[in-house]
Amino acid sequence: MDFDIKEVLNTAGPTATLVFASWVFLQYLNQRLSGAYGRYRELLSEFRQHEQKDVRRQSIHDQVLQYKQRCEHLRNATTIALIAALFLFVTLITGISSISFDKTGILAATSLGCSLVGITLLLGAATFALRENLLLQATIDTELQDIPELAKYGAYASPATKKVSPVDHQD
């Protein structure tokens, strides 16, 4: 068995960095999912308690559906990122093993394939996270729909950027 520690460390270092980065990304996604799911449950409770058929109930209804969709995107992203991290772990193990035990190149090829799959899956997870983040604007705008004075500031506008005539802005 031929074993060169320097070669092992040179092989393992970049891959270990990828594994670590994927776990940090997974933690980020998990944190966002936990927060969104908690808010989703709060909104469901508020919807059940608010029995009046009014603008506020419709606002809560819309937000429940938006948070459900956000949670689904984050759950998908988290699942995909976890699978990616597993592929990157296999990359690390097969990469290190290929140095000493792989005379045919099978482990090196497996390592390369797993790293490509892992990185591609991380991109897929990031895409779901991006989609969830884009839904956040709709949720922010929906929160304003039951407050007429603020509803006009929805859809990416803020009081600083939205031009409001003096007639519209009477207090």
C-alpha angles and dihedrals in degrees: 000000000000112000125177112177093199091055090047092052092045089052096043099044101072092038092049088052090054091049091050092048091050090053091049089051089048090053090050091052092046091052092051091047092051092050094046093046091050091052090045091056091047091052092049090053091048091048091052092050097044102078100165114106097230143119092279092056090050090049091051090046091053092047092050090055092045093049090047089055091045091051091050091052092048092046090052091047091049093049093048092046090051091052089047091052090051090052089050090051089053088049090055094047096045092043093055092042092050091063094064108018108030114091094152099049094240094121092047090051090047090050092051093047093048092049091052092048092046094050092045090051090051088055089051091050090049089052091056090047089052091050090051091050091052090053089057091075091056089050091051091050093047091055088062098049095090093052106071095195091057102031091084089064094063127108100056095315125122130188088257094055103028113087109229120184118231089248091057092046101058115137 
